[in-house]
Amino acid sequence: MEKKPDTILFYGTRWCPDCIRARAFFDRKNISYQWIDIDNDGEGRKYVERVNHGHRSVPTIVFTDGSILVEPSTKELENKMNSL
């Protein structure tokens, strides 16, 4: 099992509409996170491909409880933040 992060890790790209929407959700709610742009971060890209079985599915968001959401809806993000 991988180590749980101390902060939310947000893997995405600047051009991805789902990433823009999810980042706006976090910003509106004042939720801090670490942004990892997989277009510019090779290790981040490899991580996303590994956890998504070879796919570059973004956003891939790793929460402080160790859980991961991939391409979550705003409702899924809201539910997740309420459960932390």
Phi and psi in degrees as GROMACS dihedral restraints (atoms count N, CA, C in turn):
[ dihedral_restraints ]
;  ai    aj    ak    al  type     phi  dphi    fc
    3     4     5     6     1   -78.2    20    10
    4     5     6     7     1   155.5    20    10
    6     7     8     9     1   -65.7    20    10
    7     8     9    10     1   138.9    20    10
    9    10    11    12     1   -73.9    20    10
   10    11    12    13     1   136.9    20    10
   12    13    14    15     1   -74.4    20    10
   13    14    15    16     1   154.0    20    10
   15    16    17    18     1   -78.0    20    10
   16    17    18    19     1   -20.6    20    10
   18    19    20    21     1  -137.3    20    10
   19    20    21    22     1   164.0    20    10
   21    22    23    24     1   -67.0    20    10
   22    23    24    25     1   131.7    20    10
   24    25    26    27     1  -104.5    20    10
   25    26    27    28     1   121.5    20    10
   27    28    29    30     1  -113.4    20    10
   28    29    30    31     1   106.4    20    10
   30    31    32    33     1   -95.8    20    10
   31    32    33    34     1   124.9    20    10
   33    34    35    36     1  -166.2    20    10
   34    35    36    37     1  -166.2    20    10
   36    37    38    39     1  -133.0    20    10
   37    38    39    40     1   154.5    20    10
   39    40    41    42     1   -69.4    20    10
   40    41    42    43     1   -24.6    20    10
   42    43    44    45     1   -91.3    20    10
   43    44    45    46     1    -8.7    20    10
   45    46    47    48     1   -78.1    20    10
   46    47    48    49     1   119.6    20    10
   48    49    50    51     1   -59.4    20    10
   49    50    51    52     1   -37.9    20    10
   51    52    53    54     1   -67.3    20    10
   52    53    54    55     1   -34.1    20    10
   54    55    56    57     1   -68.0    20    10
   55    56    57    58     1   -42.6    20    10
   57    58    59    60     1   -61.4    20    10
   58    59    60    61     1   -44.5    20    10
   60    61    62    63     1   -63.2    20    10
   61    62    63    64     1   -45.9    20    10
   63    64    65    66     1   -67.5    20    10
   64    65    66    67     1   -39.3    20    10
   66    67    68    69     1   -64.5    20    10
   67    68    69    70     1   -38.9    20    10
   69    70    71    72     1   -63.1    20    10
   70    71    72    73     1   -38.4    20    10
   72    73    74    75     1   -60.3    20    10
   73    74    75    76     1   -50.4    20    10
   75    76    77    78     1   -60.9    20    10
   76    77    78    79     1   -42.4    20    10
   78    79    80    81     1   -65.4    20    10
   79    80    81    82     1   -42.9    20    10
   81    82    83    84     1   -60.3    20    10
   82    83    84    85     1   -37.2    20    10
   84    85    86    87     1   -89.7    20    10
   85    86    87    88     1     2.3    20    10
   87    88    89    90     1    55.5    20    10
   88    89    90    91     1    42.2    20    10
   90    91    92    93     1   -96.5    20    10
   91    92    93    94     1   122.1    20    10
   93    94    95    96     1   -80.6    20    10
   94    95    96    97     1   148.7    20    10
   96    97    98    99     1  -156.9    20    10
   97    98    99   100     1   161.2    20    10
   99   100   101   102     1  -102.0    20    10
  100   101   102   103     1   121.4    20    10
  102   103   104   105     1   -86.0    20    10
  103   104   105   106     1   127.4    20    10
  105   106   107   108     1  -124.3    20    10
  106   107   108   109     1   108.8    20    10
  108   109   110   111     1   -84.2    20    10
  109   110   111   112     1   108.1    20    10
  111   112   113   114     1   -70.8    20    10
  112   113   114   115     1   -11.9    20    10
  114   115   116   117     1   -72.7    20    10
  115   116   117   118     1   -23.8    20    10
  117   118   119   120     1  -116.9    20    10
  118   119   120   121     1    -2.0    20    10
  120   121   122   123     1  -126.9    20    10
  121   122   123   124     1   101.5    20    10
  123   124   125   126     1   -60.9    20    10
  124   125   126   127     1   -40.3    20    10
  126   127   128   129     1   -66.3    20    10
  127   128   129   130     1   -39.2    20    10
  129   130   131   132     1   -62.5    20    10
  130   131   132   133     1   -42.9    20    10
  132   133   134   135     1   -61.5    20    10
  133   134   135   136     1   -44.0    20    10
  135   136   137   138     1   -62.6    20    10
  136   137   138   139     1   -40.2    20    10
  138   139   140   141     1   -62.2    20    10
  139   140   141   142     1   -47.8    20    10
  141   142   143   144     1   -59.2    20    10
  142   143   144   145     1   -44.3    20    10
  144   145   146   147     1   -64.0    20    10
  145   146   147   148     1   -37.4    20    10
  147   148   149   150     1   -67.4    20    10
  148   149   150   151     1   -49.1    20    10
  150   151   152   153     1   -74.4    20    10
  151   152   153   154     1   -17.0    20    10
  153   154   155   156     1  -109.9    20    10
  154   155   156   157     1    26.3    20    10
  156   157   158   159     1    54.1    20    10
  157   158   159   160     1    47.5    20    10
  159   160   161   162     1    93.0    20    10
  160   161   162   163     1    -6.5    20    10
  162   163   164   165     1   -97.9    20    10
  163   164   165   166     1   149.0    20    10
  165   166   167   168     1   -96.4    20    10
  166   167   168   169     1    62.3    20    10
  168   169   170   171     1   -82.1    20    10
  169   170   171   172     1   120.4    20    10
  171   172   173   174     1  -132.7    20    10
  172   173   174   175     1   150.1    20    10
  174   175   176   177     1   -73.8    20    10
  175   176   177   178     1   145.6    20    10
  177   178   179   180     1  -113.9    20    10
  178   179   180   181     1   118.4    20    10
  180   181   182   183     1  -120.0    20    10
  181   182   183   184     1   124.0    20    10
  183   184   185   186     1  -105.4    20    10
  184   185   186   187     1   123.6    20    10
  186   187   188   189     1   -96.1    20    10
  187   188   189   190     1   165.5    20    10
  189   190   191   192     1   -65.7    20    10
  190   191   192   193     1   -16.0    20    10
  192   193   194   195     1   -88.1    20    10
  193   194   195   196     1     2.1    20    10
  195   196   197   198     1    91.3    20    10
  196   197   198   199     1    -7.6    20    10
  198   199   200   201     1   -77.0    20    10
  199   200   201   202     1   158.6    20    10
  201   202   203   204     1  -130.2    20    10
  202   203   204   205     1   134.7    20    10
  204   205   206   207     1  -116.6    20    10
  205   206   207   208     1   136.4    20    10
  207   208   209   210     1  -118.5    20    10
  208   209   210   211     1   126.6    20    10
  210   211   212   213     1    50.1    20    10
  211   212   213   214     1    48.9    20    10
  213   214   215   216     1   -74.0    20    10
  214   215   216   217     1   149.6    20    10
  216   217   218   219     1   -76.4    20    10
  217   218   219   220     1   167.5    20    10
  219   220   221   222     1   -61.2    20    10
  220   221   222   223     1   -39.5    20    10
  222   223   224   225     1   -62.9    20    10
  223   224   225   226     1   -41.6    20    10
  225   226   227   228     1   -63.1    20    10
  226   227   228   229     1   -40.0    20    10
  228   229   230   231     1   -64.3    20    10
  229   230   231   232     1   -43.8    20    10
  231   232   233   234     1   -59.8    20    10
  232   233   234   235     1   -47.1    20    10
  234   235   236   237     1   -61.7    20    10
  235   236   237   238     1   -42.1    20    10
  237   238   239   240     1   -64.2    20    10
  238   239   240   241     1   -46.0    20    10
  240   241   242   243     1   -65.0    20    10
  241   242   243   244     1   -32.5    20    10
  243   244   245   246     1   -70.8    20    10
  244   245   246   247     1   -22.3    20    10
  246   247   248   249     1   -91.2    20    10
  247   248   249   250     1   -11.0    20    10
